[in-house]
Amino acid sequence: MNNFFNLQHPWFGPLWRRVLVTALCFAWAAFELAMGSPGWALLFAAAGAWCGYQFFVVWEDPGEGDG
């Protein structure tokens, strides 16, 4: 369960993937809020915030520690 929320995976290496996943979370949160579901909106906004933190604040490139 410790790695369940760890997004430090090589698949997320390209910047466009990290931006896309984060933007989709926030876009879905806005959609849910517009549809009148504040609970789901909060859940997806929290997921977007977690993605933003993992991808842009504490992100380390997978090959950065080599050599």
PATIFI-774991 format. One record per atom (N, C-alpha, C, O): residue in three letters; atom name; x, y, z. Coordinates in Angstrom, 1 decimal, padded with zeros to 4 digits. Example, Ala and Ser with C-alpha at 12.3 -4.5 7.8 and 13.67 -1.06 7.14 Angstrom:
BEGIN
{zanu ala, N, {013.2, -005.7, 007.8}}
{zanu ala, CA, {012.3, -004.5, 007.8}}
{zanu ala, C, {013.2, -003.3, 007.8}}
{zanu ala, O, {014.2, -003.3, 008.5}}
{zanu ser, N, {012.8, -002.2, 007.1}}
{zanu ser, CA, {013.7, -001.1, 007.1}}
{zanu ser, C, {012.9, 000.0, 007.9}}
{zanu ser, O, {013.4, 001.1, 008.0}}
This chain:
BEGIN
{zanu met, N, {000.8, -001.2, 000.0}}
{zanu met, CA, {000.0, 000.0, 000.0}}
{zanu met, C, {000.9, 001.3, 000.0}}
{zanu met, O, {000.4, 002.3, -000.4}}
{zanu asn, N, {002.1, 001.1, 000.4}}
{zanu asn, CA, {003.0, 002.3, 000.5}}
{zanu asn, C, {003.3, 002.8, -000.9}}
{zanu asn, O, {003.4, 004.1, -001.0}}
{zanu asn, N, {003.3, 002.0, -001.9}}
{zanu asn, CA, {003.6, 002.5, -003.3}}
{zanu asn, C, {002.4, 002.9, -004.1}}
{zanu asn, O, {002.4, 003.3, -005.2}}
{zanu phe, N, {001.2, 002.7, -003.4}}
{zanu phe, CA, {-000.1, 003.0, -004.1}}
{zanu phe, C, {-000.2, 004.4, -004.6}}
{zanu phe, O, {-000.6, 004.7, -005.7}}
{zanu phe, N, {000.3, 005.4, -003.7}}
{zanu phe, CA, {000.2, 006.8, -004.1}}
{zanu phe, C, {001.5, 007.4, -004.6}}
{zanu phe, O, {001.6, 008.6, -004.7}}
{zanu asn, N, {002.5, 006.5, -004.8}}
{zanu asn, CA, {003.8, 007.0, -005.3}}
{zanu asn, C, {003.7, 007.1, -006.8}}
{zanu asn, O, {003.5, 006.1, -007.5}}
{zanu leu, N, {003.8, 008.3, -007.3}}
{zanu leu, CA, {003.7, 008.5, -008.8}}
{zanu leu, C, {005.1, 008.7, -009.4}}
{zanu leu, O, {005.2, 009.1, -010.6}}
{zanu gln, N, {006.2, 008.3, -008.7}}
{zanu gln, CA, {007.5, 008.4, -009.3}}
{zanu gln, C, {007.8, 007.2, -010.1}}
{zanu gln, O, {008.6, 006.3, -009.7}}
{zanu his, N, {007.2, 007.2, -011.3}}
{zanu his, CA, {007.3, 006.0, -012.2}}
{zanu his, C, {007.9, 006.5, -013.5}}
{zanu his, O, {007.6, 007.6, -014.0}}
{zanu pro, N, {008.7, 005.7, -014.2}}
{zanu pro, CA, {009.3, 006.1, -015.4}}
{zanu pro, C, {008.3, 006.5, -016.5}}
{zanu pro, O, {008.6, 007.3, -017.4}}
{zanu trp, N, {007.1, 005.9, -016.5}}
{zanu trp, CA, {006.1, 006.2, -017.5}}
{zanu trp, C, {005.8, 007.7, -017.5}}
{zanu trp, O, {005.4, 008.3, -018.5}}
{zanu phe, N, {005.9, 008.4, -016.3}}
{zanu phe, CA, {005.5, 009.8, -016.2}}
{zanu phe, C, {006.7, 010.7, -016.5}}
{zanu phe, O, {006.7, 011.9, -016.2}}
{zanu gly, N, {007.8, 010.1, -017.1}}
{zanu gly, CA, {009.0, 010.9, -017.4}}
{zanu gly, C, {008.8, 012.1, -018.3}}
{zanu gly, O, {009.2, 013.2, -018.0}}
{zanu pro, N, {008.1, 011.9, -019.5}}
{zanu pro, CA, {007.9, 013.1, -020.3}}
{zanu pro, C, {007.0, 014.1, -019.7}}
{zanu pro, O, {005.9, 013.8, -019.1}}
{zanu leu, N, {007.3, 015.3, -019.8}}
{zanu leu, CA, {006.6, 016.4, -019.1}}
{zanu leu, C, {005.2, 016.5, -019.6}}
{zanu leu, O, {004.3, 016.8, -018.7}}
{zanu trp, N, {004.9, 016.2, -020.8}}
{zanu trp, CA, {003.5, 016.4, -021.3}}
{zanu trp, C, {002.6, 015.4, -020.7}}
{zanu trp, O, {001.4, 015.7, -020.5}}
{zanu arg, N, {003.1, 014.2, -020.3}}
{zanu arg, CA, {002.2, 013.2, -019.6}}
{zanu arg, C, {001.9, 013.7, -018.2}}
{zanu arg, O, {000.7, 013.6, -017.8}}
{zanu arg, N, {002.8, 014.3, -017.5}}
{zanu arg, CA, {002.6, 014.8, -016.2}}
{zanu arg, C, {001.6, 016.0, -016.2}}
{zanu arg, O, {000.7, 016.0, -015.4}}
{zanu val, N, {001.8, 016.8, -017.2}}
{zanu val, CA, {000.8, 018.0, -017.3}}
{zanu val, C, {-000.6, 017.5, -017.7}}
{zanu val, O, {-001.5, 018.0, -017.1}}
{zanu leu, N, {-000.6, 016.5, -018.6}}
{zanu leu, CA, {-001.9, 016.0, -019.0}}
{zanu leu, C, {-002.7, 015.4, -017.9}}
{zanu leu, O, {-003.9, 015.6, -017.7}}
{zanu val, N, {-002.0, 014.5, -017.1}}
{zanu val, CA, {-002.7, 013.8, -016.0}}
{zanu val, C, {-003.2, 014.8, -015.0}}
{zanu val, O, {-004.3, 014.7, -014.5}}
{zanu thr, N, {-002.4, 015.8, -014.7}}
{zanu thr, CA, {-002.8, 016.8, -013.7}}
{zanu thr, C, {-003.9, 017.6, -014.2}}
{zanu thr, O, {-004.9, 017.9, -013.4}}
{zanu ala, N, {-003.9, 018.0, -015.4}}
{zanu ala, CA, {-004.9, 018.9, -016.0}}
{zanu ala, C, {-006.2, 018.1, -016.1}}
{zanu ala, O, {-007.3, 018.7, -015.9}}
{zanu leu, N, {-006.2, 016.8, -016.4}}
{zanu leu, CA, {-007.4, 016.0, -016.5}}
{zanu leu, C, {-008.1, 015.9, -015.2}}
{zanu leu, O, {-009.3, 015.9, -015.1}}
{zanu cys, N, {-007.3, 015.7, -014.1}}
{zanu cys, CA, {-007.9, 015.6, -012.8}}
{zanu cys, C, {-008.6, 016.9, -012.4}}
{zanu cys, O, {-009.7, 016.8, -011.9}}
{zanu phe, N, {-008.0, 018.1, -012.7}}
{zanu phe, CA, {-008.6, 019.3, -012.3}}
{zanu phe, C, {-009.8, 019.6, -013.3}}
{zanu phe, O, {-010.8, 020.2, -012.8}}
{zanu ala, N, {-009.7, 019.2, -014.5}}
{zanu ala, CA, {-010.8, 019.4, -015.5}}
{zanu ala, C, {-012.0, 018.5, -015.0}}
{zanu ala, O, {-013.2, 019.0, -015.1}}
{zanu trp, N, {-011.7, 017.3, -014.6}}
{zanu trp, CA, {-012.8, 016.5, -014.2}}
{zanu trp, C, {-013.5, 017.0, -012.9}}
{zanu trp, O, {-014.7, 016.9, -012.7}}
{zanu ala, N, {-012.6, 017.6, -012.0}}
{zanu ala, CA, {-013.2, 018.2, -010.8}}
{zanu ala, C, {-014.1, 019.3, -011.2}}
{zanu ala, O, {-015.2, 019.5, -010.6}}
{zanu ala, N, {-013.7, 020.1, -012.1}}
{zanu ala, CA, {-014.6, 021.3, -012.6}}
{zanu ala, C, {-015.9, 020.7, -013.2}}
{zanu ala, O, {-016.9, 021.3, -012.9}}
{zanu phe, N, {-015.8, 019.7, -014.0}}
{zanu phe, CA, {-017.0, 019.1, -014.5}}
{zanu phe, C, {-017.9, 018.6, -013.5}}
{zanu phe, O, {-019.1, 018.8, -013.5}}
{zanu glu, N, {-017.4, 017.9, -012.5}}
{zanu glu, CA, {-018.2, 017.3, -011.4}}
{zanu glu, C, {-018.9, 018.5, -010.6}}
{zanu glu, O, {-020.0, 018.4, -010.2}}
{zanu leu, N, {-018.1, 019.5, -010.4}}
{zanu leu, CA, {-018.7, 020.7, -009.7}}
{zanu leu, C, {-019.8, 021.3, -010.5}}
{zanu leu, O, {-020.8, 021.7, -009.9}}
{zanu ala, N, {-019.6, 021.4, -011.8}}
{zanu ala, CA, {-020.6, 022.0, -012.7}}
{zanu ala, C, {-021.9, 021.1, -012.7}}
{zanu ala, O, {-023.0, 021.6, -012.9}}
{zanu met, N, {-021.7, 019.8, -012.6}}
{zanu met, CA, {-022.9, 018.9, -012.6}}
{zanu met, C, {-023.5, 018.8, -011.2}}
{zanu met, O, {-024.5, 018.1, -011.0}}
{zanu gly, N, {-023.0, 019.5, -010.2}}
{zanu gly, CA, {-023.6, 019.5, -008.9}}
{zanu gly, C, {-023.2, 018.4, -008.0}}
{zanu gly, O, {-024.0, 018.0, -007.1}}
{zanu ser, N, {-022.0, 017.9, -008.1}}
{zanu ser, CA, {-021.5, 016.8, -007.3}}
{zanu ser, C, {-020.2, 017.3, -006.6}}
{zanu ser, O, {-019.1, 017.0, -007.0}}
{zanu pro, N, {-020.4, 018.1, -005.5}}
{zanu pro, CA, {-019.2, 018.7, -004.8}}
{zanu pro, C, {-018.3, 017.6, -004.2}}
{zanu pro, O, {-017.1, 017.9, -004.1}}
{zanu gly, N, {-018.8, 016.5, -003.8}}
{zanu gly, CA, {-018.0, 015.5, -003.2}}
{zanu gly, C, {-017.0, 014.9, -004.2}}
{zanu gly, O, {-015.8, 014.7, -003.9}}
{zanu trp, N, {-017.5, 014.5, -005.4}}
{zanu trp, CA, {-016.7, 014.0, -006.4}}
{zanu trp, C, {-015.7, 015.1, -006.9}}
{zanu trp, O, {-014.5, 014.8, -007.2}}
{zanu ala, N, {-016.2, 016.3, -006.9}}
{zanu ala, CA, {-015.3, 017.4, -007.3}}
{zanu ala, C, {-014.1, 017.6, -006.4}}
{zanu ala, O, {-013.0, 017.8, -006.8}}
{zanu leu, N, {-014.4, 017.5, -005.1}}
{zanu leu, CA, {-013.4, 017.6, -004.1}}
{zanu leu, C, {-012.4, 016.4, -004.2}}
{zanu leu, O, {-011.2, 016.6, -004.1}}
{zanu leu, N, {-012.9, 015.2, -004.5}}
{zanu leu, CA, {-012.0, 014.0, -004.6}}
{zanu leu, C, {-011.1, 014.2, -005.8}}
{zanu leu, O, {-009.9, 014.0, -005.7}}
{zanu phe, N, {-011.6, 014.7, -006.9}}
{zanu phe, CA, {-010.7, 014.8, -008.1}}
{zanu phe, C, {-009.8, 016.0, -008.0}}
{zanu phe, O, {-008.7, 016.0, -008.5}}
{zanu ala, N, {-010.3, 017.1, -007.3}}
{zanu ala, CA, {-009.4, 018.2, -007.0}}
{zanu ala, C, {-008.2, 017.8, -006.1}}
{zanu ala, O, {-007.1, 018.2, -006.3}}
{zanu ala, N, {-008.5, 016.9, -005.2}}
{zanu ala, CA, {-007.4, 016.4, -004.3}}
{zanu ala, C, {-006.5, 015.6, -005.1}}
{zanu ala, O, {-005.3, 015.6, -004.9}}
{zanu ala, N, {-007.0, 014.8, -006.0}}
{zanu ala, CA, {-006.1, 013.9, -006.9}}
{zanu ala, C, {-005.3, 014.8, -007.7}}
{zanu ala, O, {-004.1, 014.5, -007.9}}
{zanu gly, N, {-005.8, 015.9, -008.3}}
{zanu gly, CA, {-005.1, 016.8, -009.1}}
{zanu gly, C, {-004.0, 017.5, -008.3}}
{zanu gly, O, {-002.9, 017.7, -008.8}}
{zanu ala, N, {-004.3, 017.9, -007.0}}
{zanu ala, CA, {-003.3, 018.5, -006.2}}
{zanu ala, C, {-002.2, 017.6, -005.8}}
{zanu ala, O, {-001.0, 018.0, -005.8}}
{zanu trp, N, {-002.5, 016.3, -005.6}}
{zanu trp, CA, {-001.5, 015.3, -005.3}}
{zanu trp, C, {-000.6, 015.1, -006.5}}
{zanu trp, O, {000.6, 015.0, -006.4}}
{zanu cys, N, {-001.2, 015.0, -007.7}}
{zanu cys, CA, {-000.4, 014.9, -008.9}}
{zanu cys, C, {000.5, 016.1, -009.1}}
{zanu cys, O, {001.7, 015.9, -009.5}}
{zanu gly, N, {000.0, 017.2, -008.9}}
{zanu gly, CA, {000.8, 018.4, -009.1}}
{zanu gly, C, {001.9, 018.5, -008.1}}
{zanu gly, O, {003.1, 018.8, -008.5}}
{zanu tyr, N, {001.7, 018.0, -006.9}}
{zanu tyr, CA, {002.8, 018.0, -005.9}}
{zanu tyr, C, {003.8, 017.0, -006.3}}
{zanu tyr, O, {005.0, 017.2, -006.3}}
{zanu gln, N, {003.4, 015.8, -006.7}}
{zanu gln, CA, {004.3, 014.7, -007.0}}
{zanu gln, C, {005.1, 015.0, -008.3}}
{zanu gln, O, {006.2, 014.6, -008.4}}
{zanu phe, N, {004.4, 015.6, -009.3}}
{zanu phe, CA, {005.0, 015.7, -010.6}}
{zanu phe, C, {005.8, 017.0, -010.7}}
{zanu phe, O, {006.8, 017.0, -011.6}}
{zanu phe, N, {005.5, 018.0, -009.9}}
{zanu phe, CA, {006.2, 019.3, -010.2}}
{zanu phe, C, {007.0, 019.8, -009.0}}
{zanu phe, O, {007.8, 020.7, -009.1}}
{zanu val, N, {006.7, 019.3, -007.8}}
{zanu val, CA, {007.5, 019.8, -006.6}}
{zanu val, C, {008.6, 018.8, -006.2}}
{zanu val, O, {009.7, 019.2, -006.0}}
{zanu val, N, {008.2, 017.5, -006.1}}
{zanu val, CA, {009.2, 016.5, -005.6}}
{zanu val, C, {009.7, 015.6, -006.7}}
{zanu val, O, {010.3, 014.5, -006.4}}
{zanu trp, N, {009.4, 015.9, -007.9}}
{zanu trp, CA, {009.7, 015.0, -009.0}}
{zanu trp, C, {011.2, 014.8, -009.2}}
{zanu trp, O, {011.9, 015.8, -009.2}}
{zanu glu, N, {011.7, 013.6, -009.4}}
{zanu glu, CA, {013.1, 013.3, -009.7}}
{zanu glu, C, {013.1, 012.5, -011.0}}
{zanu glu, O, {012.4, 011.5, -011.0}}
{zanu asp, N, {013.9, 012.9, -012.0}}
{zanu asp, CA, {013.9, 012.1, -013.2}}
{zanu asp, C, {014.5, 010.8, -012.9}}
{zanu asp, O, {015.5, 010.6, -012.1}}
{zanu pro, N, {014.0, 009.7, -013.5}}
{zanu pro, CA, {014.4, 008.3, -013.2}}
{zanu pro, C, {015.9, 008.1, -013.5}}
{zanu pro, O, {016.5, 007.4, -012.8}}
{zanu gly, N, {016.5, 008.7, -014.5}}
{zanu gly, CA, {017.9, 008.5, -014.8}}
{zanu gly, C, {018.8, 009.5, -014.2}}
{zanu gly, O, {020.0, 009.5, -014.5}}
{zanu glu, N, {018.3, 010.4, -013.3}}
{zanu glu, CA, {019.1, 011.5, -012.8}}
{zanu glu, C, {020.1, 011.0, -011.8}}
{zanu glu, O, {021.2, 011.6, -011.7}}
{zanu gly, N, {019.9, 009.9, -011.1}}
{zanu gly, CA, {020.8, 009.4, -010.1}}
{zanu gly, C, {021.9, 008.5, -010.6}}
{zanu gly, O, {022.8, 008.1, -009.9}}
{zanu asp, N, {021.8, 008.2, -011.9}}
{zanu asp, CA, {022.8, 007.3, -012.5}}
{zanu asp, C, {024.1, 008.0, -012.8}}
{zanu asp, O, {024.1, 009.1, -013.3}}
{zanu gly, N, {025.3, 007.4, -012.4}}
{zanu gly, CA, {026.6, 007.9, -012.7}}
{zanu gly, C, {026.9, 009.2, -012.0}}
{zanu gly, O, {028.0, 009.7, -012.2}}
